[in-house]
Amino acid sequence: MTDNAKRWKPDQPLPIYADRDTCASIVSHFHFPVMPRTIATWPLVARRPNRCVVYDVSEVLEFAKHKFNQSPTYKQG
């Protein structure tokens, strides 16, 4: 991907496929802070066109939502 394609911004539409950096930006915006290395450890289907790993963004968001819903909750204060 080009350098500009990696920098997803909230005002842009979601891509169909994205690399780890872009997926981390998207998940951090919609769910919780995450690093690109964490995305690599998730059980997702990775594709390697031209030796660059990309993920299906809808699958990434679905897994992030699942992780968020399964996280422990507690009251503070």
Secondary structure, DSSP 8 states (H G I E B T S, - for coil): --HHHH---TTS---SEE-HHHHHHHHHHHT----HHHHHHS---EE-GGG--EEEHHHHHHHHHHHHHHS------
